[in-house]
């Protein structure tokens, strides 16, 4: 009987360490958790998105190394690659297909990102709160993303809220002169997950994605869908499906019920990670 009790206790501690070695249970929404000092995670992301008013498909991949610098401060390094295939289009009025041009075009982008998380309070406190900052570098492009992360954990239920702002600076050339343009993408992410078992969770994530370009608020897209979480022995897998629901702010740039020029109708993301 004592042997059974010790085995059960050891298994419980092992599962607890697995669940807390990694810092997330969602694919789009961040949580306050940070890795313990000295802990390391390696994560691979893949996001497949498709569905615009013209033919459009894109695959985004990220390879991330996370490191716990202290028990409350975490840093991560990303290597990013994105490849899109699309038909000719006139990128106005929601994205109009250009019927004068045939064929499929391709574009690729590679970039590097560095993330920092500072956990101020835990999710087991009245409410968890973490500060987040990430910068990204690509040829002709600089990104800076800031998040205020809130979450709350109960024995079987988790909630998370992210207030996000991403600034994108683009560089181009016209008549020999360098031109800089800036876009702002405020976003609100909301997530809920119910733990069916200690290692399995099923939840819902929602996003409100906005774009402000040259002082103009172009759209406000609402997306939402299910997320499945699983933690195994030293690894975890998260899968999320995110269809677009509606456009709350119709403009000349996005006049329809869905934003199908700058956002896709459907997105699927899988995240696989394991502790090192």
N, C-alpha and C positions, 0 to 999 in steps of 0.2 A: 504493500500500500504506500509506504514511504517512497519507494522507487518510482511508482506511478506519479505521485505528487511532485517529486523532484523533476521528473521528465516533463510534466505538464507546465511547471513553473519555468523551466529552461526554455521550453518551446514558446511560451508567452513572451518571455524577455527577448527571445530571438526575433519574433514577429514584431514586437514593439520597436526594436532597433531597426528593422527593415523599413517600417513605415515612417520612421523619423529620420532615417539617413538621407532621404530625399525630401525636397522642399515643396512638392506640388502634387495636387490630385486633379487638376484641370489642365486643359490644353491651351485655352485662351486667357483665363483669369489667373492672376497671381495671388499667392497666399503669403501670410506674414512669416511663415517658417523659414529659418536659415539653417544651413548645415552646421554641425558642431565644429569646434576648432580642429583643424587638421583633416577633416573629412573631405572626400572628393567624390564627385559624381561625373559620369560621362553620359551625355544625352544626345540622341539623334532625333531630329524632327523631320517630318515630311508633310507638306500641305498641298493638296490638289484642289484647285479652284477652277470653276468653269461657269459659262452661262452669261453672255452679254447680248446686246441687241445685234451683234455681229459675231461670227465665229471667234471664240476665245477660250484658250485653255492655258493654265500656268501651273508649274510645279516649283515650289519653294522648298529648299532643304537647308537645315542648320545642324552643325556639329558643335556641341557646347561642352566645355569643361568648367565645372563649378568647384569652388574651393572655399571652405570655411576658414576665414582668417582669424576670427574670434568666435565665441558662441553667439554673437549678435551681428557680426558683420560678415558678409559673404560677397565674393566677387566671381565673375564668370567671363569666359572668353568664347566668342562665337566665330565660326567660319561659315559664311552664308553663300548660297548659290541659288539663282532664280532663272528659270527658262520659260519663255512664253511662246505660244504659237497662235497666230491671229490672222483673220482676214482683213483686207483693206477697209478702212472706216473713216468717217468724218466725225471726229470726236467732239461733237456738239449735239445739243438737243437730245441728250440721253444716249448718244452713240449710234450714228446712222451708218449702215453698211454702204460702202462705196461700190456701186454696181458697175463702175467703169474700169475697175481693176480686178484682175483674176489672180488666183493663187493664194498660198498661205505664206505668211512672213514669220520670221523667228527673231527673238531677241534674248540675250543672256546678260546677267549681271552678277558680279562677284564682289563680296564686301567682307569687312571685319567689324565686329562689335565687341564692346566691353561693358559689362553690367556691374552695378554695385547695389547691394541691399543692406539697409541698416534697420534691424528690428528693435523698436523702442518698447513695445509691450507684446505680450504673448496672447495667442488666440484663446487660451484658457482663462485669461483675465476677463474683466467685464467686456473688453473688446481688444483685439489685436490691432497694432498699428505699425506699419513699416514704411520707410522712405526708400524710393527706388529711382535710380538714374542709369541711363544707358546711352552711349554714343556709338554711331556707326560711320564708317568711312568707306566710300566707293569712288571710283573715278568720276569726277564731275558732280559729286553729291556728298553732303554731310547731313547726318541725322542726329537729333538729340531728343530722347524720350524720357519723360518724368512721370512717375506714378505715386499716388497716395494709396496705400494698400490697407484695407480694413478686413478683418475676418473674425469669425466666432465659431468655436468648436464645442459641440455637445457630444455625449457618448456615442451617438450614431448619426448625427447630422452636422454638416458643415456649411457655413455661409461665407461668402467673400464678396467684397466690393472694391473695384479699382476706379479711381479718378485719374484719367490719363490725358496728357498732352504731348503730341509729337510734332517737332519742328523739323521741316525738311528744307534744306538750302540747295538749289540747283545752279550749276554754272553752264553757260552756253556761250557761243561766239557769234557775233553779227557784224559784218563789215570790219573784221579785224579787232573788234572790241569785245571784251569779256562782259557778259551780262549775268547778273545774279537775280534769281527769283526765289521767293520764300512761300512755303505752304505750311499751314497749321492744321493738325488733325486731332481735335479734342475727341475724347472717347470715354464712355462709361461702360464698365463691364460688371455684370452681376452673375453670381453663380451659387448653386445649391447642390449638395450631394448627400445622399443617404447611404450609409454603409450597410449593405445587405449582410456581409460577413466581415470579420476583421480585415480581410485582404481584398474584398470586393466592394465597389461602390458604384452607384448609378445616380447621375445628376442631370442638371439642366444649366446651360450657360446662355446668357443673353448679352448682346453688345449694341450700343448706340454709337455709330461711327459717323463723324462729321468732317467736312473739309472746308477750310477757309483759305482762299487764294486771292492775293492782291486786294485784300480787304473785303472780298465777297464771300458770303456763306453759301456754298454751292448746293449742299444737300445734308440730310440727317437720316441715315439708313438704320433700320432696326433689323437685327439678325438674332436667331436663337435656335438652339437644338440640344439634343442629348449628348452626354459625356459618360463614358464607361472607364472605370479605373480598376486596375489589378496590381497588387504587389506580391511578388514571389520571393524566392530565396535569393536576396541580393540584387533583384532587378524589379522594374515596374513598367507597365504598359498603360498608356492612356489614349483613348480614341474618341474624337468628337466630330459631330456632324453639325454644320452651321448654315442653314438656308436663310436667305434674306426674306423678310416679311413685308416691309413697307418703307416708304420714304415720307418722313414727317415734314420735310421742308422742300417743297417743289419750287424750282427756279427755271430760268431759261436753260441752264446747263444740265439740269436733271428734272424735267417736267413731268415725269411719269410716276406711277405708283411704286415702282422699284428703281433703284439707281443701277443702271446697267451700262454705264460708260466707264466709271471709275471704280466700281465694285462688281463682284460676281454674284450670280444668283445662288450658287451653292459652293460650299467649301468643306473639305474633309481633312482632318489633321490626325496624324498618329505620332505619338511621342514614346520613344523607348529609351530607358535609362538603366544604369546599374552602378553600384558603388565600387570604388577602386580601393 
